[in-house]
Amino acid sequence: MNPEITNNDNLQLEVFNPKYEDAILAFPGVATWAKGVIMAKALVAAGAITPDVGNTGDGTATLLAIAPGGPPIPGNWNLECILAGITHGGRFKLEDPNGERVGGDFNMSDVAGDTLLISAGGIEVLLTDGAPNFVAGDKFALAITDLGGDWVPWVEDAVDGSGQAMGIMPETRVATGSGDLYGRMMVSGQIHYLKLSVQAGGTVPQKALDQLRNFTILDVKGVRLDSLDNQ
């Protein structure tokens, strides 16, 4: 559904030589994104994980999160047993949607009910031993969804794309429900750091200011930086 959006503050940010681009604002639900909020682009999301219908073992795999090293390549990843254990566990490989192997071998101990945490290529999976045991060729398909790069508030250390500051909200928007809104995003210009904020509240981390230098020109603590267009 499309959210109802209202201008809560028609005043634009005080900026010099700004550059804007068309933007899709992806509201997750009821929210207010104020002018000056540092923004980023959501690129991927963890989707479903599905065991192959031909599996012998009944162990499970749980897609926990988008993990450090992300964002991962969108599409279907392959987690596969390549060597069965003596009685339990085994050796596994992880392949990205292009068929490229990621992270080397992953070994689960020969202990009944053991678990193996796999973190590679920007995804994190928890593999659990079962009975019957895994055999070579048992596999799981891991779906990573492409979010298309819609704009969302910056989140420190997020690895789905939203951890890279790339723009600034030029005016306040208020949503009464989830959905997308077409708007504008400031991607270049000059602005004083005191005009900036993060959606989570609190002090703007230096990390966000450093990232913005690649996209938006800041007047940080009175020091004027050279102009740099969006890259």
N, C-alpha and C positions, 0 to 999 in steps of 0.2 A: 504494500500500500504506500501511497505517497503521504508524507506528513503535512500537517498544516504548518506553514511557516509565516512568521510575522517579523517585521523589522522592529526590534526592541530599542534600537538606537540608530537613528539615521545619520548621525555624525560620522564622517570618515576619519580614519587615523590621520594624524599629522605626519605626513611623509614628504620627502623630497625626491623628485624624479622617479616616481613609482612606475613599475611595469606590472600589468595584470594579465592573467590568462583565464579562459573559461574553465570552470571547475564543476565537478559533480561532488556534492557534499553528502557523504553516506552516514545519515543519522541512525544509530542503533535503537533509538527509542526517544522518549521524552528527554530533551536536553537543550541547554543554552550554550552556544558557542559564541563567546564575546569577541568583539573586535580586539585585535592584538594577540589572540591566542595563536601559539605556534602550531603549525599544521604539518602533516606528512601524508604519504600515500600508502593505503593498505594494498598489499600486493597478493598475498596468498592466505589461505586458511586450511587448517587440518580438516579433512573430510572423513569418509568411512574407511574401515579396514575389513577386507573380506577374505576368508579362507577359501582356497581352491576346492572345488567340489570333489576333486580326486585325491584329496589328502588322506593319508593313512593315519597319521597321528591326530589326536584330538586336542592337542595343546592350543593355546590361544595367543593372540597378539593384540595389543591395545595401543592405538595411536594416542600418545599422551599429549603432545604439544609440538608446535613449531619450536625448534631448538636452536641454540647458538650455532652459527655457521649458515643461518638462513639469510634471506628467504629461500626455501627450496624451489626446485623447478616444478611448475604446475604439471599435473598429469598423474598417471598411475605408476607408482613405484612397485618394485618386486622384492619381497623378502622371502628367501628360499633356503631350505635345508640342503646342503651340498654333501654332508657326511653325517650319517647317523651315529649316535653314541652307542657304547656297548650295551647298556640297558636303558639309559635315559639321555636327555640332552642332545648334543650334536654340534655341528659346525654350520654356520649360516652366512649368507652373503646378502648384500643390499644393492639393488640396481635402480638408477634413476630412470625417468621416462624415456631417455635416449638409449637405454640399455648399457650405460656406463656403470661399472662397479664403483661403489662408494664405501670408503672406510675399511677396506681389507676384510679379513675373516673375523667373525664373531662367534665365540665358543661358549656354549652352555655346558656346565659341569654335569657329570654322570650321576646326578642325584635326583631322586623322584621328587617332582613338584617344584624343581628349582626355577628361578626366574633369571632373565638376562635383560639388562637395560641397554638398548642400542641407541646411540646418539651420533648421527653422522649426516652430512649433507643438508643440515637444517631441519631434520625431523628427529623425533624421539619416540621410540617404540619399546613397550615392555612385552617381552616374549615369555610365556609360561609353559613349562613342561606338562605333559598330560599322559594319559594311558588310554589307548595304545600310544606308543612313543613315535616321535617324528622319524621319518625315513627320508633318504635323499630324494629330492623332487617335490616334497611337500612345500607349499608356498602360500603367501598372502599377497593380495593386491592392496596397496595403500594409496588412497586418493587424496591428492593435494589440489585444492580448488583455486583457480585464478580469480582474484577479486577485481582485476581490471585497473587497479591504480586509482580508485576513488579517494577523495580527500577525507582524512579523519584527524582528530587531534593527535599531536605528537605524544608518544609514550616512551619514557626513558628505557633504553635497553630492549625494547620490543624488537623481535626478529622477523616479524611478518611484513616489514617494510615501514611500519609506522614509527620505528625508532630513528628514522633519518629525517631531521627537520628540513623542510623544503619550501615553506611558504608561511604567510601570515594572514589571518582573517582580517579583511579590510572593514568589516562592519558586523554587528551582532546579528545572529540568527537564533530563533527560538523554534523548536520542533515539539509538537504535541504527540508525535508518534514516530515509528520507524519508517525509513524510506529515504529516497534520494532527492536532492534539491539541486537544480542548476543555479550556479552563482559565479562569483569571481574569486580569484586568489591572487594576493600580492606575491610576486615571485622575484622582484628586483626593486631596488630603490634604497633610500636612506631613512632610518627611523631610530629614535633614541631607545636604548635598551629598557628604560623604565616604562615604555609603552607596551612592552611585551609581557605575556603571561603564559602559563601552561594550564591545560584543562584540569589537571589533578590538584592545582593550587600550590601555594608555597613559592619559594624563590625559584626563579628560572635558572636551571643548571647551566654551568659554563659550557657543558657539552652541547647543549642546544644552540647556544650562541655561536660556538665554533662551527657547527654544522651549517648554520644559516649563512655564514660567510661565503659559502659556495653558491648561494642562491639570492640572498637578500643582503643589501648593504646596511650595516649598522653604524650608528653613532654611539659607540660603546663608551660609557662614562666620559663623554665629552671628546673622545678621540675620533676624528672623522676618518673613515677608511675609504680607500679608492673604490670607484664604481666597478661593479662586476655583474654582468648580465647573467641570467639564468643559463646554466650549462646543461 
